[in-house]
Amino acid sequence: SRYSIAEIASEMGKGHPLALVLPCVVMLVVSLFFVSLGDWLVLRSAVPRAPSLWEQVRGRAGISVLMTLGYLFSGGGLGVWLARKTGIRVTATIGLLLYLMASEVAALAAITATALLIGGGELLEPELREFVRWVAPVLAAGVVVSALLAPKILAGRLRDPQFLRTAAQVPALSFIANLLCRIVHLSTVIGCTIWAAHGFGLDIPVEAMWTYMPVIIFVSALPVNVLGFGAVQVVWLVFESKHATGASILAFQFLWSFLVLVAIVARGLPFFRTVMAEITGGPRSSTTDDNELADPSAAE
């Protein structure tokens, strides 16, 4: 590595770690509510036995503890939990989770396009600036429309008709409401990260972080990261190193990732046992067999 542990530790000492605590708490509380609200709006419009909003909140919180083991475990746990709570097949639940993931990608695209239009385009080379400002909204709109229409178009063409059957039943208004919840959730994540970075002592322009953070969030969700560490640090350095030293960026990013991970576990522990009991002993639908319920292959 270009940066030694001693150099990064020195930057941690120069910064203000306590300034990260309040942004982290606000981010995890607000984000959990709006992600759960988006889930609930979709589920109640397509599933007869949908969980209540509170059940969705505690379910999301409890299962997020499994993120310490990886996204496969948390996503798979959420899929099996939803199958238990709703009585729909696990394959249909996986399709529904992919539908929710698509809405999150659409929200990221919308935020990126907005940031480029408002001021982030000034960070680009002049010859790219106008092109990107025109193309970004078109691409964002394309992603939103694709996420909305893809399940309805593909549902009848797949070998397993159950896979996207539930997702295809979601009304357009419910999808849009869920998309708005995702935009608030991701805007909160970005805004609180900027708040924490500036509180720590990083002098990175707000427009730069609003423009690049959607990409950083996307990379952080990939399975190439473990416990929030991995490729995401490289992306932080690529995008933000022109505004701060690499060691100070890594010092902030390591502390922020560790604090968020600890806070996610603390947030979910009060509900963890209840949610795990619902997964292992909750009601089964008459159309779901044991082999399907043992398959945790969903991705959040």
Salt bridges, closest charged atoms under 4 A:
GLU11 OE2 - LYS14 NZ 3.66
ASP39 OD2 - ARG60 NE 2.58
ASP39 OD1 - ARG182 NH2 2.93
GLU55 OE2 - LYS85 NZ 2.99
GLU104 OE1 - ARG182 NE 3.06
GLU104 OE2 - HIS185 NE2 3.21
GLU122 OE1 - ARG129 NH1 3.38
GLU122 OE2 - ARG133 NH2 2.85
GLU130 OE2 - ARG133 NH1 3.88
GLU278 OE2 - ARG58 NH2 2.59
GLU278 OE2 - LYS85 NZ 3.55
ASP290 OD1 - ARG284 NH1 2.02
GLU292 OE2 - ARG89 NH2 3.01
GLU300 OE2 - ARG60 NH1 2.18
